[in-house]
Amino acid sequence: MGTGRTLRKESHVRPCKTPAGKARRSKAQRARLVKFGMKAEDVARMGTEEVRVLVQRPTVVKKLVAKQAAK
């Protein structure tokens, strides 16, 4: 394992996350859930953590949508 210059310059190795970037990612994740078939109103009411969990499991989202459509 090296101990060179790149590991000492932490800010250049891994940039800081900005609030604008976080908002951009959150907006993209919400749009992805709507593309999967969820209602935009339901997605808007969800918290950010719940959105992240659902985006990671698209098959679960598709099953949820199918169940809601069957009702």
Secondary structure as the mmCIF struct_conf table of DSSP 4:
data_model
#
loop_
_struct_conf.conf_type_id
_struct_conf.id
_struct_conf.beg_label_comp_id
_struct_conf.beg_label_asym_id
_struct_conf.beg_label_seq_id
_struct_conf.end_label_comp_id
_struct_conf.end_label_asym_id
_struct_conf.end_label_seq_id
BEND BEND1 GLY A 4 GLY A 4
HELX_RH_AL_P HELX_RH_AL_P1 ARG A 5 ARG A 8
HELX_RH_AL_P HELX_RH_AL_P2 GLU A 10 VAL A 13
BEND BEND2 ARG A 14 ARG A 14
HELX_LH_PP_P HELX_LH_PP_P1 PRO A 15 LYS A 17
HELX_RH_AL_P HELX_RH_AL_P3 PRO A 19 PHE A 36
TURN_TY1_P TURN_TY1_P1 GLY A 37 GLY A 37
HELX_RH_AL_P HELX_RH_AL_P4 ALA A 40 ARG A 45
BEND BEND3 MET A 46 MET A 46
HELX_RH_AL_P HELX_RH_AL_P5 THR A 48 GLN A 56
HELX_RH_AL_P HELX_RH_AL_P6 PRO A 58 ALA A 70
#
